[in-house]
Amino acid sequence: MDELDSAIVEHLQRDARQTNRELARKLGIAPSTCLERVRALRNRGVITGYHAAVDLRALNRPVQALLSVQVRPLSREVIEGFKTYAAGLPEVLSVFVVAGSEDFLVHVAVPDVDQLHSFLLDRFSKRREIVNFRSSVIYQHLSNPVTTPLGPAE
């Protein structure tokens, strides 16, 4: 990734809907060069897709929580099965397989705390492989809209 590639990626993360001409103008390059570079970034797997950011409140999902989940027995089959199960639930935004005392972090968004409680009772309490779970309600969620390359570790 050179500086131009990094600038293209940064601009597209801020606004993926801009036209190739607009992007080229902002970067001070020819539209054909810009298009070539964007295609190369996609082909190299740097740009993996485009998405629309949504407001969870507008979707009646203002309450977010992180669920720490411990499963047993620890086996590939159990881990893959739970990962697939959790990722398929409509309340789930993300599933992270982690190291440490818990095996998963599951990010959910629901209409209210009562729905979170029902989700935990109906979807997690009945799963045989889950031996423990804890929930942490998220008061505020900030994320960086732009991911930039990091230099080599020193």
OpenMM code with the backbone's topology and positions (N, CA, C; nanometers):
from openmm import Vec3, app, unit

residues = "MET ASP GLU LEU ASP SER ALA ILE VAL GLU HIS LEU GLN ARG ASP ALA ARG GLN THR ASN ARG GLU LEU ALA ARG LYS LEU GLY ILE ALA PRO SER THR CYS LEU GLU ARG VAL ARG ALA LEU ARG ASN ARG GLY VAL ILE THR GLY TYR HIS ALA ALA VAL ASP LEU ARG ALA LEU ASN ARG PRO VAL GLN ALA LEU LEU SER VAL GLN VAL ARG PRO LEU SER ARG GLU VAL ILE GLU GLY PHE LYS THR TYR ALA ALA GLY LEU PRO GLU VAL LEU SER VAL PHE VAL VAL ALA GLY SER GLU ASP PHE LEU VAL HIS VAL ALA VAL PRO ASP VAL ASP GLN LEU HIS SER PHE LEU LEU ASP ARG PHE SER LYS ARG ARG GLU ILE VAL ASN PHE ARG SER SER VAL ILE TYR GLN HIS LEU SER ASN PRO VAL THR THR PRO LEU GLY PRO ALA GLU".split()
positions = [
    Vec3(0.0854, -0.1180, 0.0000),
    Vec3(0.0000, 0.0000, 0.0000),
    Vec3(0.0892, 0.1232, 0.0000),
    Vec3(0.0743, 0.2042, -0.1018),
    Vec3(0.1466, 0.3306, -0.1018),
    Vec3(0.0529, 0.4406, -0.0512),
    Vec3(0.1014, 0.5634, -0.0523),
    Vec3(0.0214, 0.6746, 0.0011),
    Vec3(-0.1087, 0.6952, -0.0761),
    Vec3(-0.1045, 0.6771, -0.2072),
    Vec3(-0.2256, 0.6960, -0.2879),
    Vec3(-0.3280, 0.5873, -0.2555),
    Vec3(-0.2834, 0.4630, -0.2447),
    Vec3(-0.3760, 0.3560, -0.2066),
    Vec3(-0.4391, 0.3843, -0.0708),
    Vec3(-0.3573, 0.4278, 0.0244),
    Vec3(-0.4089, 0.4595, 0.1582),
    Vec3(-0.5112, 0.5721, 0.1521),
    Vec3(-0.4847, 0.6734, 0.0710),
    Vec3(-0.5782, 0.7858, 0.0581),
    Vec3(-0.7092, 0.7398, -0.0058),
    Vec3(-0.7002, 0.6533, -0.1051),
    Vec3(-0.8219, 0.6006, -0.1687),
    Vec3(-0.9055, 0.5249, -0.0667),
    Vec3(-0.8414, 0.4369, 0.0077),
    Vec3(-0.9131, 0.3576, 0.1083),
    Vec3(-0.9763, 0.4491, 0.2125),
    Vec3(-0.9040, 0.5493, 0.2587),
    Vec3(-0.9582, 0.6416, 0.3588),
    Vec3(-1.0807, 0.7149, 0.3050),
    Vec3(-1.0719, 0.7685, 0.1844),
    Vec3(-1.1856, 0.8413, 0.1265),
    Vec3(-1.3065, 0.7508, 0.1061),
    Vec3(-1.2834, 0.6280, 0.0608),
    Vec3(-1.3964, 0.5372, 0.0391),
    Vec3(-1.4600, 0.4939, 0.1706),
    Vec3(-1.3809, 0.4823, 0.2778),
    Vec3(-1.4395, 0.4484, 0.4075),
    Vec3(-1.5267, 0.5615, 0.4597),
    Vec3(-1.4900, 0.6828, 0.4298),
    Vec3(-1.5702, 0.7977, 0.4733),
    Vec3(-1.6977, 0.8108, 0.3903),
    Vec3(-1.6882, 0.7799, 0.2598),
    Vec3(-1.8048, 0.7909, 0.1716),
    Vec3(-1.7865, 0.6990, 0.0522),
    Vec3(-1.8416, 0.5808, 0.0605),
    Vec3(-1.8283, 0.4830, -0.0476),
    Vec3(-1.9230, 0.5126, -0.1633),
    Vec3(-2.0136, 0.6082, -0.1445),
    Vec3(-2.1097, 0.6398, -0.2513),
    Vec3(-2.0578, 0.7435, -0.3499),
    Vec3(-1.9451, 0.8035, -0.3210),
    Vec3(-1.8935, 0.9048, -0.4129),
    Vec3(-1.8552, 0.8399, -0.5463),
    Vec3(-1.8679, 0.9172, -0.6519),
    Vec3(-1.8347, 0.8643, -0.7839),
    Vec3(-1.6830, 0.8571, -0.7998),
    Vec3(-1.6421, 0.7812, -0.8972),
    Vec3(-1.4995, 0.7704, -0.9284),
    Vec3(-1.4432, 0.9082, -0.9647),
    Vec3(-1.5211, 0.9878, -1.0371),
    Vec3(-1.4755, 1.1242, -1.0750),
    Vec3(-1.4542, 1.2111, -0.9510),
    Vec3(-1.5493, 1.2042, -0.8574),
    Vec3(-1.5349, 1.2829, -0.7336),
    Vec3(-1.4117, 1.2390, -0.6552),
    Vec3(-1.3921, 1.1098, -0.6445),
    Vec3(-1.2770, 1.0575, -0.5721),
    Vec3(-1.1475, 1.1004, -0.6397),
    Vec3(-1.1415, 1.0887, -0.7693),
    Vec3(-1.0217, 1.1287, -0.8445),
    Vec3(-0.9933, 1.2772, -0.8258),
    Vec3(-1.0982, 1.3584, -0.8294),
    Vec3(-1.0804, 1.5037, -0.8114),
    Vec3(-1.0238, 1.5348, -0.6728),
    Vec3(-1.0779, 1.4691, -0.5686),
    Vec3(-1.0293, 1.4924, -0.4318),
    Vec3(-0.8829, 1.4517, -0.4166),
    Vec3(-0.8421, 1.3489, -0.4901),
    Vec3(-0.7052, 1.2987, -0.4792),
    Vec3(-0.6096, 1.3657, -0.5771),
    Vec3(-0.6657, 1.4422, -0.6716),
    Vec3(-0.5815, 1.5113, -0.7701),
    Vec3(-0.5193, 1.4166, -0.8717),
    Vec3(-0.5955, 1.3133, -0.9099),
    Vec3(-0.5465, 1.2182, -1.0097),
    Vec3(-0.6509, 1.2023, -1.1194),
    Vec3(-0.6102, 1.1410, -1.2287),
    Vec3(-0.7021, 1.1169, -1.3403),
    Vec3(-0.8045, 1.0107, -1.3012),
    Vec3(-0.9290, 1.0239, -1.3477),
    Vec3(-1.0310, 0.9238, -1.3178),
    Vec3(-0.9897, 0.7821, -1.3590),
    Vec3(-0.9197, 0.7690, -1.4710),
    Vec3(-0.8770, 0.6357, -1.5153),
    Vec3(-0.7764, 0.5750, -1.4172),
    Vec3(-0.6863, 0.6558, -1.3654),
    Vec3(-0.5892, 0.6092, -1.2657),
    Vec3(-0.6611, 0.5677, -1.1384),
    Vec3(-0.7582, 0.6483, -1.0989),
    Vec3(-0.8346, 0.6194, -0.9770),
    Vec3(-0.9093, 0.4876, -0.9910),
    Vec3(-0.9757, 0.4691, -1.1038),
    Vec3(-1.0512, 0.3468, -1.1270),
    Vec3(-0.9599, 0.2243, -1.1258),
    Vec3(-0.8449, 0.2369, -1.1894),
    Vec3(-0.7458, 0.1287, -1.1911),
    Vec3(-0.7010, 0.0919, -1.0496),
    Vec3(-0.6729, 0.1946, -0.9705),
    Vec3(-0.6257, 0.1723, -0.8332),
    Vec3(-0.7344, 0.1077, -0.7474),
    Vec3(-0.8582, 0.1535, -0.7600),
    Vec3(-0.9677, 0.0952, -0.6826),
    Vec3(-0.9870, -0.0510, -0.7221),
    Vec3(-0.9833, -0.0799, -0.8506),
    Vec3(-0.9961, -0.2195, -0.8962),
    Vec3(-0.8829, -0.3056, -0.8400),
    Vec3(-0.7621, -0.2535, -0.8413),
    Vec3(-0.6471, -0.3277, -0.7886),
    Vec3(-0.6636, -0.3528, -0.6385),
    Vec3(-0.7140, -0.2534, -0.5661),
    Vec3(-0.7375, -0.2711, -0.4216),
    Vec3(-0.8424, -0.3786, -0.3962),
    Vec3(-0.9459, -0.3839, -0.4781),
    Vec3(-1.0471, -0.4892, -0.4653),
    Vec3(-0.9875, -0.6253, -0.4987),
    Vec3(-0.9114, -0.6325, -0.6071),
    Vec3(-0.8516, -0.7591, -0.6487),
    Vec3(-0.7521, -0.8130, -0.5454),
    Vec3(-0.6839, -0.7238, -0.4761),
    Vec3(-0.5867, -0.7645, -0.3733),
    Vec3(-0.6547, -0.7972, -0.2407),
    Vec3(-0.7852, -0.7722, -0.2315),
    Vec3(-0.8581, -0.8026, -0.1091),
    Vec3(-0.8480, -0.6955, -0.0024),
    Vec3(-0.7947, -0.5786, -0.0374),
    Vec3(-0.7892, -0.4684, 0.0595),
    Vec3(-0.9298, -0.4132, 0.0801),
    Vec3(-0.9997, -0.3863, -0.0284),
    Vec3(-1.1401, -0.3449, -0.0221),
    Vec3(-1.2224, -0.4721, -0.0397),
    Vec3(-1.2989, -0.5066, 0.0630),
    Vec3(-1.3742, -0.6318, 0.0593),
    Vec3(-1.5227, -0.6117, 0.0323),
    Vec3(-1.5683, -0.4881, 0.0324),
    Vec3(-1.7094, -0.4630, 0.0066),
    Vec3(-1.7469, -0.3225, 0.0477),
    Vec3(-1.8730, -0.2896, 0.0278),
    Vec3(-1.9283, -0.1598, 0.0631),
    Vec3(-2.0560, -0.1857, 0.1413),
    Vec3(-2.0877, -0.0987, 0.2347),
    Vec3(-2.2074, -0.1196, 0.3146),
    Vec3(-2.2708, 0.0141, 0.3512),
    Vec3(-2.3935, 0.0058, 0.3977),
    Vec3(-2.4639, 0.1234, 0.4461),
    Vec3(-2.4636, 0.1200, 0.5987),
    Vec3(-2.4212, 0.2265, 0.6603),
    Vec3(-2.4274, 0.2382, 0.8061),
    Vec3(-2.5713, 0.2744, 0.8431),
    Vec3(-2.6227, 0.2089, 0.9465),
    Vec3(-2.7604, 0.2349, 0.9872),
    Vec3(-2.7647, 0.2764, 1.1338),
    Vec3(-2.8682, 0.3498, 1.1682),
    Vec3(-2.8910, 0.3931, 1.3055),
    Vec3(-2.9760, 0.2862, 1.3736),
    Vec3(-2.9186, 0.2194, 1.4729),
    Vec3(-2.9923, 0.1117, 1.5408),
    Vec3(-3.1204, 0.1620, 1.6064),
    Vec3(-3.1220, 0.2855, 1.6519),
    Vec3(-3.2442, 0.3415, 1.7113),
    Vec3(-3.3572, 0.3468, 1.6077),
    Vec3(-3.3222, 0.3805, 1.4854),
    Vec3(-3.4233, 0.3879, 1.3792),
    Vec3(-3.4793, 0.2500, 1.3464),
    Vec3(-3.4068, 0.1447, 1.3815),
    Vec3(-3.4522, 0.0074, 1.3588),
    Vec3(-3.5136, -0.0540, 1.4845),
    Vec3(-3.5458, 0.0314, 1.5833),
    Vec3(-3.6027, -0.0116, 1.7109),
    Vec3(-3.5108, -0.1102, 1.7838),
    Vec3(-3.3811, -0.0783, 1.7833),
    Vec3(-3.2831, -0.1618, 1.8526),
    Vec3(-3.1865, -0.0727, 1.9311),
    Vec3(-3.2371, 0.0125, 2.0194),
    Vec3(-3.1496, 0.1088, 2.0873),
    Vec3(-3.0647, 0.0507, 2.1998),
    Vec3(-3.1006, -0.0662, 2.2532),
    Vec3(-3.0256, -0.1246, 2.3651),
    Vec3(-2.9254, -0.2248, 2.3090),
    Vec3(-2.7976, -0.1968, 2.3347),
    Vec3(-2.6913, -0.2861, 2.2913),
    Vec3(-2.6253, -0.3484, 2.4132),
    Vec3(-2.5737, -0.4702, 2.3931),
    Vec3(-2.5032, -0.5372, 2.5017),
    Vec3(-2.3938, -0.6254, 2.4434),
    Vec3(-2.2915, -0.6475, 2.5247),
    Vec3(-2.1896, -0.7475, 2.4938),
    Vec3(-2.2134, -0.8657, 2.5855),
    Vec3(-2.2238, -0.9826, 2.5283),
    Vec3(-2.2478, -1.1033, 2.6049),
    Vec3(-2.1198, -1.1867, 2.6038),
    Vec3(-2.0677, -1.2146, 2.7218),
    Vec3(-1.9514, -1.3014, 2.7359),
    Vec3(-2.0036, -1.4426, 2.7564),
    Vec3(-1.9595, -1.5352, 2.6719),
    Vec3(-2.0157, -1.6703, 2.6729),
    Vec3(-1.9033, -1.7728, 2.6868),
    Vec3(-1.9274, -1.8684, 2.7742),
    Vec3(-1.8349, -1.9795, 2.7926),
    Vec3(-1.9072, -2.1080, 2.7527),
    Vec3(-1.8439, -2.1879, 2.6668),
    Vec3(-1.9044, -2.3133, 2.6208),
    Vec3(-1.8169, -2.4318, 2.6618),
    Vec3(-1.8792, -2.5481, 2.6714),
    Vec3(-1.8088, -2.6727, 2.7013),
    Vec3(-1.8821, -2.7862, 2.6338),
    Vec3(-1.8187, -2.8913, 2.5929),
    Vec3(-1.6742, -2.9083, 2.5940),
    Vec3(-1.6104, -2.8223, 2.4859),
    Vec3(-1.4863, -2.7833, 2.5092),
    Vec3(-1.4162, -2.7037, 2.4099),
    Vec3(-1.3688, -2.7957, 2.2982),
    Vec3(-1.4393, -2.7890, 2.1895),
    Vec3(-1.4020, -2.8666, 2.0723),
    Vec3(-1.4364, -2.7841, 1.9494),
    Vec3(-1.3753, -2.8180, 1.8394),
    Vec3(-1.4033, -2.7461, 1.7147),
    Vec3(-1.5519, -2.7544, 1.6813),
    Vec3(-1.6109, -2.8708, 1.6993),
    Vec3(-1.7524, -2.8902, 1.6672),
    Vec3(-1.8415, -2.7986, 1.7511),
    Vec3(-1.8156, -2.7910, 1.8810),
    Vec3(-1.8961, -2.7066, 1.9704),
    Vec3(-1.8760, -2.5596, 1.9368),
    Vec3(-1.7516, -2.5195, 1.9164),
    Vec3(-1.7225, -2.3790, 1.8854),
    Vec3(-1.7863, -2.3388, 1.7535),
    Vec3(-1.7692, -2.4202, 1.6495),
    Vec3(-1.8285, -2.3882, 1.5193),
    Vec3(-1.9810, -2.3883, 1.5261),
    Vec3(-2.0373, -2.4837, 1.5998),
    Vec3(-2.1827, -2.4906, 1.6127),
    Vec3(-2.2402, -2.3685, 1.6818),
    Vec3(-2.1779, -2.3272, 1.7927),
    Vec3(-2.2300, -2.2099, 1.8626),
    Vec3(-2.2101, -2.0837, 1.7798),
    Vec3(-2.0958, -2.0725, 1.7163),
    Vec3(-2.0680, -1.9550, 1.6324),
    Vec3(-2.1745, -1.9413, 1.5238),
    Vec3(-2.2066, -2.0509, 1.4575),
    Vec3(-2.3089, -2.0495, 1.3527),
    Vec3(-2.4464, -2.0164, 1.4100),
    Vec3(-2.4788, -2.0776, 1.5235),
    Vec3(-2.6074, -2.0513, 1.5890),
    Vec3(-2.6216, -1.9027, 1.6235),
    Vec3(-2.5219, -1.8479, 1.6942),
    Vec3(-2.5293, -1.7089, 1.7403),
    Vec3(-2.5347, -1.6121, 1.6226),
    Vec3(-2.4524, -1.6348, 1.5216),
    Vec3(-2.4488, -1.5433, 1.4060),
    Vec3(-2.5818, -1.5426, 1.3306),
    Vec3(-2.6599, -1.6486, 1.3431),
    Vec3(-2.7877, -1.6558, 1.2738),
    Vec3(-2.9045, -1.5913, 1.3470),
    Vec3(-2.8819, -1.5462, 1.4698),
    Vec3(-2.9898, -1.4838, 1.5463),
    Vec3(-3.0088, -1.3385, 1.5020),
    Vec3(-3.1324, -1.2950, 1.4818),
    Vec3(-3.1554, -1.1590, 1.4310),
    Vec3(-3.1089, -1.0490, 1.5257),
    Vec3(-3.1008, -1.0753, 1.6542),
    Vec3(-3.0579, -0.9745, 1.7512),
    Vec3(-2.9065, -0.9529, 1.7497),
    Vec3(-2.8336, -1.0470, 1.6926),
    Vec3(-2.6869, -1.0460, 1.6983),
    Vec3(-2.6276, -0.9600, 1.5878),
    Vec3(-2.5372, -0.8700, 1.6282),
    Vec3(-2.4650, -0.7856, 1.5328),
    Vec3(-2.3300, -0.8455, 1.4971),
    Vec3(-2.2593, -0.9014, 1.5956),
    Vec3(-2.1258, -0.9573, 1.5741),
    Vec3(-2.1017, -1.0714, 1.6705),
    Vec3(-2.0193, -1.1650, 1.6265),
    Vec3(-1.9756, -1.2756, 1.7113),
    Vec3(-1.8234, -1.2792, 1.7047),
    Vec3(-1.7605, -1.2755, 1.8216),
    Vec3(-1.6149, -1.2816, 1.8303),
    Vec3(-1.5757, -1.4084, 1.9053),
    Vec3(-1.4884, -1.4877, 1.8481),
    Vec3(-1.4300, -1.6015, 1.9177),
    Vec3(-1.3036, -1.5482, 1.9830),
    Vec3(-1.2937, -1.5627, 2.1165),
    Vec3(-1.1847, -1.4976, 2.1895),
    Vec3(-1.1094, -1.5971, 2.2774),
    Vec3(-0.9910, -1.5550, 2.3192),
    Vec3(-0.9113, -1.6307, 2.4145),
    Vec3(-0.9374, -1.5738, 2.5534),
    Vec3(-0.9124, -1.6523, 2.6545),
    Vec3(-0.9315, -1.6066, 2.7916),
    Vec3(-1.0348, -1.6911, 2.8627),
    Vec3(-1.0930, -1.6350, 2.9672),
    Vec3(-1.1886, -1.7125, 3.0466),
    Vec3(-1.3199, -1.7356, 2.9724),
    Vec3(-1.3555, -1.6475, 2.8796),
    Vec3(-1.4743, -1.6669, 2.7971),
    Vec3(-1.4306, -1.7152, 2.6599),
    Vec3(-1.5219, -1.7759, 2.5882),
    Vec3(-1.4922, -1.8282, 2.4556),
    Vec3(-1.5466, -1.7401, 2.3438),
    Vec3(-1.6522, -1.6636, 2.3768),
    Vec3(-1.7156, -1.5762, 2.2774),
    Vec3(-1.7520, -1.4433, 2.3398),
    Vec3(-1.7506, -1.3399, 2.2573),
    Vec3(-1.8175, -1.2138, 2.2867),
    Vec3(-1.9220, -1.1974, 2.1776),
    Vec3(-2.0453, -1.1747, 2.2185),
    Vec3(-2.1552, -1.1601, 2.1239),
    Vec3(-2.2145, -1.0213, 2.1430),
    Vec3(-2.2164, -0.9433, 2.0359),
    Vec3(-2.2701, -0.8071, 2.0379),
    Vec3(-2.4139, -0.8129, 1.9872),
    Vec3(-2.5070, -0.7708, 2.0718),
    Vec3(-2.6486, -0.7743, 2.0353),
    Vec3(-2.7091, -0.6349, 2.0439),
    Vec3(-2.8197, -0.6164, 1.9728),
    Vec3(-2.8978, -0.4928, 1.9803),
    Vec3(-3.0457, -0.5321, 1.9812),
    Vec3(-3.1175, -0.4808, 2.0805),
    Vec3(-3.2576, -0.5177, 2.1032),
    Vec3(-3.3391, -0.3926, 2.1365),
    Vec3(-3.4724, -0.4038, 2.1369),
    Vec3(-3.5557, -0.2868, 2.1644),
    Vec3(-3.5442, -0.2328, 2.3070),
    Vec3(-3.5314, -0.3204, 2.4067),
    Vec3(-3.5276, -0.2726, 2.5453),
    Vec3(-3.4639, -0.3778, 2.6350),
    Vec3(-3.4470, -0.3455, 2.7618),
    Vec3(-3.3818, -0.4359, 2.8566),
    Vec3(-3.4657, -0.5623, 2.8776),
    Vec3(-3.5976, -0.5501, 2.8753),
    Vec3(-3.6820, -0.6687, 2.8882),
    Vec3(-3.6571, -0.7668, 2.7731),
    Vec3(-3.6399, -0.7139, 2.6529),
    Vec3(-3.6112, -0.7995, 2.5371),
    Vec3(-3.4726, -0.8633, 2.5495),
    Vec3(-3.3779, -0.7916, 2.6071),
    Vec3(-3.2463, -0.8488, 2.6311),
    Vec3(-3.2577, -0.9658, 2.7283),
    Vec3(-3.3336, -0.9461, 2.8346),
    Vec3(-3.3550, -1.0520, 2.9327),
    Vec3(-3.4210, -1.1734, 2.8669),
    Vec3(-3.5235, -1.1508, 2.7879),
    Vec3(-3.5910, -1.2602, 2.7175),
    Vec3(-3.4961, -1.3308, 2.6206),
    Vec3(-3.4152, -1.2530, 2.5514),
    Vec3(-3.3175, -1.3117, 2.4595),
    Vec3(-3.2247, -1.4065, 2.5339),
    Vec3(-3.1743, -1.3624, 2.6472),
    Vec3(-3.0822, -1.4457, 2.7257),
    Vec3(-3.1510, -1.5724, 2.7754),
    Vec3(-3.2727, -1.5588, 2.8248),
    Vec3(-3.3447, -1.6757, 2.8751),
    Vec3(-3.3849, -1.7721, 2.7633),
    Vec3(-3.4357, -1.7178, 2.6536),
    Vec3(-3.4882, -1.8015, 2.5459),
    Vec3(-3.3811, -1.8572, 2.4526),
    Vec3(-3.2767, -1.7804, 2.4295),
    Vec3(-3.1773, -1.8199, 2.3290),
    Vec3(-3.0496, -1.8788, 2.3876),
    Vec3(-3.0135, -1.8394, 2.5105),
    Vec3(-2.8866, -1.8852, 2.5670),
    Vec3(-2.9053, -1.9856, 2.6803),
    Vec3(-3.0004, -1.9611, 2.7679),
    Vec3(-3.0184, -2.0494, 2.8845),
    Vec3(-3.0493, -2.1928, 2.8455),
    Vec3(-3.1119, -2.2126, 2.7325),
    Vec3(-3.1533, -2.3460, 2.6909),
    Vec3(-3.0459, -2.4215, 2.6133),
    Vec3(-2.9356, -2.3559, 2.5801),
    Vec3(-2.8289, -2.4205, 2.5024),
    Vec3(-2.7429, -2.5062, 2.5946),
    Vec3(-2.7312, -2.6330, 2.5635),
    Vec3(-2.6576, -2.7267, 2.6489),
    Vec3(-2.5090, -2.6944, 2.6572),
    Vec3(-2.4517, -2.6434, 2.5468),
    Vec3(-2.3078, -2.6190, 2.5458),
    Vec3(-2.2673, -2.4938, 2.6239),
    Vec3(-2.3632, -2.4058, 2.6536),
    Vec3(-2.3313, -2.2835, 2.7283),
    Vec3(-2.3286, -2.3162, 2.8770),
    Vec3(-2.2120, -2.2976, 2.9380),
    Vec3(-2.1998, -2.3245, 3.0813),
    Vec3(-2.2015, -2.1958, 3.1629),
    Vec3(-2.1800, -2.0834, 3.0979),
    Vec3(-2.1807, -1.9557, 3.1689),
    Vec3(-2.1949, -1.8426, 3.0680),
    Vec3(-2.2681, -1.7390, 3.1058),
    Vec3(-2.2708, -1.6176, 3.0251),
    Vec3(-2.2948, -1.4981, 3.1160),
    Vec3(-2.2429, -1.3851, 3.0729),
    Vec3(-2.2622, -1.2581, 3.1432),
    Vec3(-2.2972, -1.1531, 3.0399),
    Vec3(-2.3771, -1.0566, 3.0802),
    Vec3(-2.4127, -0.9490, 2.9879),
    Vec3(-2.3641, -0.8157, 3.0425),
    Vec3(-2.3175, -0.7332, 2.9519),
    Vec3(-2.2772, -0.5963, 2.9842),
    Vec3(-2.3510, -0.5032, 2.8901),
    Vec3(-2.4392, -0.4211, 2.9453),
    Vec3(-2.5133, -0.3257, 2.8636),
    Vec3(-2.4169, -0.2160, 2.8192),
    Vec3(-2.4278, -0.1789, 2.6944),
    Vec3(-2.3424, -0.0741, 2.6370),
    Vec3(-2.4155, 0.0591, 2.6503),
    Vec3(-2.3548, 0.1527, 2.7208),
    Vec3(-2.4146, 0.2860, 2.7345),
    Vec3(-2.3860, 0.3717, 2.6124),
    Vec3(-2.2647, 0.3662, 2.5642),
    Vec3(-2.2267, 0.4427, 2.4454),
    Vec3(-2.1372, 0.3563, 2.3591),
    Vec3(-2.1492, 0.3715, 2.2286),
    Vec3(-2.0684, 0.2942, 2.1348),
    Vec3(-2.0066, 0.3901, 2.0341),
    Vec3(-1.8773, 0.3972, 2.0356),
    Vec3(-1.8049, 0.4796, 1.9390),
    Vec3(-1.7197, 0.3873, 1.8538),
    Vec3(-1.7093, 0.4183, 1.7282),
    Vec3(-1.6193, 0.3412, 1.6427),
    Vec3(-1.5509, 0.4363, 1.5467),
    Vec3(-1.4331, 0.3998, 1.5077),
    Vec3(-1.3578, 0.4809, 1.4136),
    Vec3(-1.4047, 0.4451, 1.2734),
    Vec3(-1.4540, 0.5418, 1.1978),
    Vec3(-1.5066, 0.5102, 1.0651),
    Vec3(-1.3971, 0.4792, 0.9630),
    Vec3(-1.2733, 0.5103, 0.9959),
    Vec3(-1.1634, 0.4914, 0.9010),
    Vec3(-1.0558, 0.4047, 0.9650),
    Vec3(-1.0216, 0.2963, 0.8976),
    Vec3(-0.9129, 0.2099, 0.9402),
    Vec3(-0.7936, 0.2378, 0.8499),
    Vec3(-0.6811, 0.2736, 0.9100),
    Vec3(-0.5623, 0.3065, 0.8304),
    Vec3(-0.4555, 0.1998, 0.8512),
    Vec3(-0.3673, 0.1835, 0.7531),
    Vec3(-0.2597, 0.0864, 0.7714),
    Vec3(-0.1638, 0.1316, 0.8813),
    Vec3(-0.1080, 0.0365, 0.9510),
    Vec3(-0.0082, 0.0657, 1.0537),
    Vec3(0.1276, 0.0255, 1.0005),
    Vec3(0.2280, 0.0983, 1.0442),
    Vec3(0.3646, 0.0655, 1.0035),
    Vec3(0.4124, -0.0583, 1.0753),
    Vec3(0.5306, -0.1036, 1.0423),
    Vec3(0.5858, -0.2227, 1.1085),
    Vec3(0.6067, -0.1980, 1.2572),
    Vec3(0.5922, -0.3028, 1.3349),
    Vec3(0.6128, -0.2935, 1.4810),
    Vec3(0.7590, -0.2621, 1.5093),
    Vec3(0.7796, -0.1783, 1.6076),
    Vec3(0.9177, -0.1415, 1.6417),
    Vec3(0.9572, -0.1993, 1.7736),
] * unit.nanometer
topology = app.Topology()
chain = topology.addChain("A")
for resn in residues:
    res = topology.addResidue(resn, chain)
    for name in ("N", "CA", "C"):
        topology.addAtom(name, app.Element.getBySymbol(name[0]), res)
